[in-house]
Structure formats: C-alpha cells, structure tokens
Amino acid sequence: MESRSMSPAATIRRLRADDAACFKALRLEALTISPESMGSTFELENGLGVEWFARRLEDTHTLGAFRDGELVGTLGFVVQQGPKHAHKGRLFGMYVKPAFRRSGLARLLANAILDVAREQVEIVQLIVVQDNVPARRLYESIGFVEFGLELKAAKDGGRYYDEAHMALDFSRAADST
Ligand SMILES: CC(C)(COP(=O)(O)OP(=O)(O)OC[C@H]1O[C@@H](n2cnc3c(N)ncnc32)[C@H](O)[C@@H]1OP(=O)(O)O)[C@@H](O)C(=O)NCCC(=O)NCCS
C-alpha cells in the first residue's frame, strides 16, 4: 500500500528504489551523528552499494519525511518471517535530522507507519537502546510498552549497550480506548 500524508510543514511518503541514493546518505548521517542509537555501523553501511539500499526499500515499508523536497527523516516497518510469526511486525531505522527535531516529525512518521502496520499485523515490536530517552518517550507516548530488557545487547568500541524490547499490541490498544 502506498502511504501518503501531509502536514503543513512536511510530506510523508513511502521510499522506493529510486530514493536509494538519498536514503543511503541519510543512513550514513545517522550512523555518524547517532551511532549509539543505531543497530548498525557506518563502516558496514558505507561499504554497501546503492543497489543494496534500493533492495532494502523494496523489501520493507520505509517511510520518508520530506521538508522542501529534502529527505529529513525515516522509519521502516517489516512483517516478521515464517508462518508462526507473521502476525508480528518490527519497526526500525527511526531517524530525524537534528535541525528538524522537536517539531513532531518522528511522531508523524510513527503514526503513519502504525496505520500501515495495523493493516498487516497484530503486534508491532521494536528495540531501543535503554538510555535513549527521546526515543523511549516517543514510543511510550504512542502506546508501546517495554516487555524485556537485554543487558549488554550491543557492544561497540568496547562499550556495552542495554536494549529495551517494546511492543504495541493493537488488540490491547483497541481495548483501552
Ligand atoms: C528520537 C528522534 C527520532 C525523535 O525525533 P523528533 O522528530 O525530534 O521527535 P518529535 O518532535 O516527533 O517528538 C515526539 C515525542 O518524542 C519525545 N521526544 C523527542 N525528543 C525528545 C527529547 N529530546 N527529550 C525528551 N523527549 C523527547 C517526546 O515525547 C515528544 O513528544 P512531545 O513533543 O509532545 O513532548 C530523534 O531525536 C532522533 O533521530 N534521534 C537519533 C536517532 C534515534 O535515537 N532513533 C531511535 C532509534 S530506536
């Protein structure tokens, strides 16, 4: 499904293979500026060709936030594989350029991707570094609940990162309204 929504200041639309070059550039920026928040590394993704990012965009549902035609934020969604897990999906790759933060773009991206996810799965999960307060506050504010904490889940440059596992169960969210 093609997801499009507008606010007076931003356009949210699905990224496709044609967007791979600017998507890769934004990923590399994210991995440079916020390496502690991301599950990947600059070294790994810098070595991948644009065609890898094009495939990634076609294999997932990744939304981009645009301001004046510039890609300034992203959020991805993918349905889990296998017959016993296909009722669940995963969010990944949330990032907003620093100059565009605190203006509601991440919330706009999250709500738009949840509209897509609600049509395809019952539960959406994500992983967030435990001390990433901005991201955790955002996810909690839209209904995600922590269901697990993995200590020393990631290790980078000799430093360990604990990761919180969060989920939003659409059936429970509906019950509580
Ligand atoms: C986390 C991130 C995506 C938020 O983007 P954003 O566009 O600034 O977020 P929004 O303006 O939509 O804010 C939505 C909510 O997030 C929370 N939030 C965002 N920034 C925050 C901050 N600096 N401190 C505390 N809460 C914050 C608030 O609950 C906010 O709601 P409010 O404005 O009503 O208080 C952005 O800071 C970012 O890209 N960080 C680096 C990458 C990252 O951490 N990604 C998440 C990986 S799991």
PDBQT file of the ligand as one rigid body, heavy atoms in Angstrom, charges set to zero:
ROOT
HETATM    1  C1  LIG A 201      14.229  10.095  18.634  1.00  0.00    +0.000 C 
HETATM    2  C2  LIG A 201      14.006  11.043  17.455  1.00  0.00    +0.000 C 
HETATM    3  C3  LIG A 201      13.630  10.234  16.226  1.00  0.00    +0.000 C 
HETATM    4  C4  LIG A 201      12.854  11.983  17.809  1.00  0.00    +0.000 C 
HETATM    5  O1  LIG A 201      12.581  12.794  16.659  1.00  0.00    +0.000 OA
HETATM    6  P1  LIG A 201      11.762  14.171  16.744  1.00  0.00    +0.000 P 
HETATM    7  O2  LIG A 201      11.272  14.498  15.390  1.00  0.00    +0.000 OA
HETATM    8  O3  LIG A 201      12.585  15.192  17.435  1.00  0.00    +0.000 OA
HETATM    9  O4  LIG A 201      10.546  13.774  17.696  1.00  0.00    +0.000 OA
HETATM   10  P2  LIG A 201       9.147  14.554  17.799  1.00  0.00    +0.000 P 
HETATM   11  O5  LIG A 201       9.373  16.030  17.658  1.00  0.00    +0.000 OA
HETATM   12  O6  LIG A 201       8.162  13.923  16.892  1.00  0.00    +0.000 OA
HETATM   13  O7  LIG A 201       8.745  14.269  19.321  1.00  0.00    +0.000 OA
HETATM   14  C5  LIG A 201       7.824  13.228  19.632  1.00  0.00    +0.000 C 
HETATM   15  C6  LIG A 201       7.968  12.881  21.114  1.00  0.00    +0.000 C 
HETATM   16  O8  LIG A 201       9.246  12.262  21.345  1.00  0.00    +0.000 OA
HETATM   17  C7  LIG A 201       9.726  12.618  22.644  1.00  0.00    +0.000 C 
HETATM   18  N1  LIG A 201      10.965  13.374  22.497  1.00  0.00    +0.000 N 
HETATM   19  C8  LIG A 201      11.540  13.765  21.323  1.00  0.00    +0.000 A 
HETATM   20  N2  LIG A 201      12.702  14.384  21.578  1.00  0.00    +0.000 NA
HETATM   21  C9  LIG A 201      12.862  14.400  22.925  1.00  0.00    +0.000 A 
HETATM   22  C10 LIG A 201      13.878  14.866  23.787  1.00  0.00    +0.000 A 
HETATM   23  N3  LIG A 201      14.990  15.482  23.324  1.00  0.00    +0.000 N 
HETATM   24  N4  LIG A 201      13.732  14.672  25.111  1.00  0.00    +0.000 NA
HETATM   25  C11 LIG A 201      12.647  14.059  25.619  1.00  0.00    +0.000 A 
HETATM   26  N5  LIG A 201      11.630  13.576  24.835  1.00  0.00    +0.000 NA
HETATM   27  C12 LIG A 201      11.745  13.755  23.514  1.00  0.00    +0.000 A 
HETATM   28  C13 LIG A 201       8.626  13.464  23.280  1.00  0.00    +0.000 C 
HETATM   29  O9  LIG A 201       7.744  12.583  23.944  1.00  0.00    +0.000 OA
HETATM   30  C14 LIG A 201       7.950  14.063  22.051  1.00  0.00    +0.000 C 
HETATM   31  O10 LIG A 201       6.636  14.449  22.285  1.00  0.00    +0.000 OA
HETATM   32  P3  LIG A 201       6.326  15.973  22.767  1.00  0.00    +0.000 P 
HETATM   33  O11 LIG A 201       6.962  16.868  21.743  1.00  0.00    +0.000 OA
HETATM   34  O12 LIG A 201       4.836  16.030  22.775  1.00  0.00    +0.000 OA
HETATM   35  O13 LIG A 201       6.979  16.124  24.107  1.00  0.00    +0.000 OA
HETATM   36  C15 LIG A 201      15.261  11.921  17.180  1.00  0.00    +0.000 C 
HETATM   37  O14 LIG A 201      15.695  12.506  18.381  1.00  0.00    +0.000 OA
HETATM   38  C16 LIG A 201      16.416  11.135  16.569  1.00  0.00    +0.000 C 
HETATM   39  O15 LIG A 201      16.501  10.973  15.346  1.00  0.00    +0.000 OA
HETATM   40  N6  LIG A 201      17.356  10.648  17.411  1.00  0.00    +0.000 N 
HETATM   41  C17 LIG A 201      18.527   9.919  16.951  1.00  0.00    +0.000 C 
HETATM   42  C18 LIG A 201      18.171   8.548  16.377  1.00  0.00    +0.000 C 
HETATM   43  C19 LIG A 201      17.365   7.711  17.343  1.00  0.00    +0.000 C 
HETATM   44  O16 LIG A 201      17.557   7.763  18.543  1.00  0.00    +0.000 OA
HETATM   45  N7  LIG A 201      16.464   6.897  16.776  1.00  0.00    +0.000 N 
HETATM   46  C20 LIG A 201      15.659   5.976  17.536  1.00  0.00    +0.000 C 
HETATM   47  C21 LIG A 201      16.243   4.590  17.415  1.00  0.00    +0.000 C 
HETATM   48  S1  LIG A 201      15.256   3.402  18.317  1.00  0.00    +0.000 SA
ENDROOT
TORSDOF 0
